[in-house]
Each structure stands twice: as C-alpha cells, then as structure tokens.
Amino acid sequence: MYGLKRFGIILGLETIQSILDGLGEPHKNYACVHVAGTNGKGSVAAALSSILYESGYNVGLYTSPHLVRFNERICINNHQISNEEVVKSYQAVKRVHHGDRSPTFFEFSTAMALYAFSRRQVDWGVIETGMGGRYDATNIIQPAISIITNVSLEHRDYLGNTLVEIAREKAGIIKQATPVITAIKQKQARSVVHKIARKKSAPLFMLGKDFKVRQNQSGQFSYTGIENNWHHLQTSLLGRYQVQNAALALAACELLIKDKAKLTPESIKQGLAVTRWPGRLEIVCDKPLVILDGAHNLVAARNLAKFLTEDLPKRRITLVIGILDDKPFRPMLKSLLPRCSRAIITRAKTERALAPEKLYAIAQKTISNVRIIPEVAAAAQYAITTAGPDDVICIAGSLYVVGEAKEAIEKGLLNIVKR
C-alpha cells in the first residue's frame, strides 16, 4: 500500500470506476452521505456516523489521513476494521483490473473502504473526501445528501488559487436532485455553490439561513432547524467551532428523517455526546494538560488559538509545533505564538516537513523562549518533563506531528499518565 504513494496525487474518476466495476460496484449496496470542505469535514462525518450508529444502523465511516495506523481510515460501527479485514480488502482490490494506470494510494484505499463496507453489509456509509471534490476518488458515490463544510485557500496546485475556484471544486460533489448542506460564509464562494445546486436541481440548505445554532455559557446549545427545534444538545468535541460542525450533522439528520430514516431526538443527542475524533483538540493527559490538535492550515490554527485564548485564559502554554512545507507557516505561527510562553520546534518524519530552523527564525521574533528538538517524541517529552502540573502542552501544526505524538503515547514512550 505505501509503495503506491510514489504515484502521488492524480485527480480523476476513471481508475476508481474501473476498480469498483471489477469489484461488482460494492458502493451501490448501501446508502451514503458525502462530506467535503476545507475544515471540519472529519468532525461532521464522525458526528453523523455516531448518530446513525446510536440510532441502530450499521455504519461505515471513511476518513483520511490516518494518525498512527491505516485501519483508522475505515471504521465500522465506531471501530477500526481489523488487520485481517484490511488485508482481505487490499487483496480484493489488487485482483481486479485498474484501468489504464496504476491507482494512487488514495484511490486504492477508497476502493478498499467501499468494498469493506459492502462486505460487512453496512446500512450507511459516511464518506469524507480526500481533497477537493469534483475529481476526488470518493466522488464516485451517489449520496443521499452532500455536505460542504466551508472553504479556504488550500492545495492551490490542484484546486485553484481563489476561493471561487476552490468552491467550484468542492461543489463538484453536488449531485442531481440531491440535497446539499453547507456552512460556507464567503459571499462569492456561496454564490458558486448556489449556482451549481440550482443547475442540478439540488435543494440547498445554508447554516445561518435555513438552520441555526445558539450556544449558552454551559457549553450546551440549541438547534433551530429546517423543520425541527432541538434543545440541550452538547458535542463531546472541544472548541466552540464544533457547534457549527454539529449543526451540519443535525441538518443532515433532519433531511434523513424526512426521507424515512429512523432517527430520534434521543439517539441524535446521544450520538453527538459520544462522538470521537482523535487528534483534534484531543486531551491525552490532565497534569500537565496535554492537548493534541492537528491545526494543519491557517483556519485550523486560528481556531486553536481562539480555544487557547478563550478556554485556557490564565494557563502557561508550551507549543510543540511542526508544519509542512505547503502550508502558510508564517500566519499560522503569528496566530498561535502570542498566546504561548514558549515554543519547541520539531519536524515530522515526512519529506514534506519544513526545516525547524525556518520556523525558529520566525518564532523567535514573537517570543524569546524557543528551541529546536527535531524528533517529535523527544520534543513532546522535553515539553512535558519541564512543565509544571498546571501547565498546558499543545502539540500542533500538522497531523503528521500529532500522529507521531500519539504513537509515542501509545507505546509508552512519553512520561505521562494517559487519560
């Protein structure tokens, strides 16, 4: 599987179509919800999967990337599939004709997920796009609902240089006469989605217009929806922005109920309350408080900075950070560093990682206490060892960095009491 990464990123649907044809079109054996967007799509997908499972359905959840092990990408009923199931899915995909070229890693893993869901006879597949939408391998499905969380500038080499171009790519998941839900705020980007939805006769539901959420001081929130009003809701995911992600999942629930899905207010509330999405404001230790958050682009970094400022206003914060070379590292550091008392610059084990010295040169202009520890596990261990019990350690900047930290924790390499 990992050898396939040499084929890089190739957008298009011909290869995935050939593979699925060879597998007997497994993706047509269950209903699907398709989720795209720049940020929050994983949280929305996880919440919707959790709600469907709590409502009594067998549910497949396909997400990317994984943090520690490949199995994380393919979950059934909130559990990663086993190594044996990974191998069986891999062998099934490998046996069939792949078309005119070899599949990329993402095409191969997407086919494996869609096949595994059929093999396990799921009722629903909740499918997160990898990148973009229109030519993303996941866009081979015919969903009951399409969700586009938001858009910001990302993957410009593949998706375009403007929000309008990127919104057009994301909106490529909209299907004929299929409802679409979005939280896109930018006027021009919303206009693109609106035009494509209208052209395809797809009913469009927008956060802030067709459904709303209101959060109170206790962390609970109320949902005023398309036809339903639900109160005293709470998501287990940290960060106030997660309430907006929850709103998208709730709007999807409304449309599913209208289409005869058996979801109850109780199962919806419970599903939200038990949603898990690792590596996103994930607390792994209490003393000191150790938080893992990918914060892998500018919007996510700003969300993290807002959380640290508003939810941990008087705590001493150490930032352990490594960033990839295709990310806007200067504004990301500018967002995060002012709230921190010290920073430890590190580097994930990927050729895409920025040299720590490049980040160090920028970081030291904002705060004085900055050092480089190249290995992620060693950087995290140093931060924890030199922290007080009331301090906060935030490990962020890349899902690769978070993945290496999680792996070190699971192997017992860090001197912490796991939560």
Buried (B, 14 or more C-beta within 10 A) or exposed (E): EEEBEEBEBBBBBBBBBBBBEBBEEBBEBBBBBBBBBBBBBBBBBBBBBBBBBBBEBBBBBBBBBBBBBBBBBBBBBBEBBEEEBBEBBBEBBBEBEBBEEBBBBBBBBBBBBBBBBBBBEBBBBBBBBBBBBBBBBBBBBEBBBBBBBBBBBBBEEBBBEEBBBBBBBBBBBBBEEBBBBBBBEBEEBBEBBBEBBEEBEBBBBBBEEBBBBEBEEEEBBBBBBBEBEBEEBBBBBBBBBBBBBBBBBBBBBBBBBEEEBEBEBEBBBBBBBBBEBBBBBBEBBEEBBBBBBBBBBBBBBBBBBBBBEEEBEEBBBBBBBBBBEEBBBEEBBBBBBEBBBBBBBBBBEBEEBBEBEBBBEBBBEBBEEBBBBBBBBBBBBBBBEEBEEEBBBBBBBBBBBBBBBBBBBEEEBBEBEEE
